[in-house]
Amino acid sequence: MPPQVRDLQALIAEYGKAYDPQRALIDADITANANAGAAQEAGLGAKKDQAFKVIDQAAQKKGMYFSGFSPDEQANYTSDTYLPALAQLQATIAATRSNLLGKKADIETSVYDKAFNTREGDITAQRNWQSEQERRAYEAEQARIQREFEASENAKNRSASAASSRASAGPSLELKRNSAGGYDVYEDGKKSSNYDLASYAQLTGKDLINLLANGDAQDRQAAKWYNDNIRLGRGQAYALDRLMNYDRPTAFYLGGGYGS
């Protein structure tokens, strides 16, 4: 079975479950931060209201309640104390919320990266598996081609060897006496039209002159003349030429030269 490539969203859901407790804690911290911020803002508002009362009371004691003293002092308090404190508080609340949301985003990024890398690993494993199957199929095909080639070469070699063996063995030759007392050459049991007495002697290693000396009257006379020429020093080439062309040409009736 090839490796399966898992669905990315399914992996995200699977890996995300492990982070659910951390997400819950972060969500609780975000809620707590919002609640704490609201409480602190309410506290600043109450503190401002209390400061305004003090300003009013001071104005009454000084007899300046209707002189514009109170609104001016309240405005100063608002701009110098309340608003800076509120801005700082809201900035702190926002920074805390942003930090908590960043941690939550980091979790989602971690989950996604883990799921993505797992899926990429699945894809790589599947590609490697497919490549391995293709490599094995290629090697199997090459092995099959090689086996067929070797089988063909072996068959050719066996055929050539058999042909060589048959060729090296040569024909099956034998001599049989004819009615005149001479010799006829037989090939594979039949009187040969391919081999004469000279070629028979050459192929079998027999002595042609000895064969003639034991043949019919003409064979014996030809062997005597051959030996006479040798004894007279006329040389084997002359003696064979005389034998082949004049004294007993029928020993060379196919036209082959003895010893050629």
Buried (B, 14 or more C-beta within 10 A) or exposed (E): EEBEBBEBEEBBEBBBEEBEEBBEEBEEBBEEBEEBBEEBBEEBEEBBEEBBEEBBEBBEEEEEBEEEBBEEBBEEBBEEBBEEBBEEBBEBBEEBBEBBEEBBEEBEEBBBEBBEEBBEEBEEBBEEEEEEEEEEEEEEEEEEEEEEEEEEEEEEEEEEEEEEEEEEEEEEBBBEEEEEEBBBBBBEEEEBEEBBBBBBBBEEEEEBBEBBBBBBEBBBBBBBBBBEBBEEEEEEEBBBBBBBEEBBEEBBEEEBEBEE
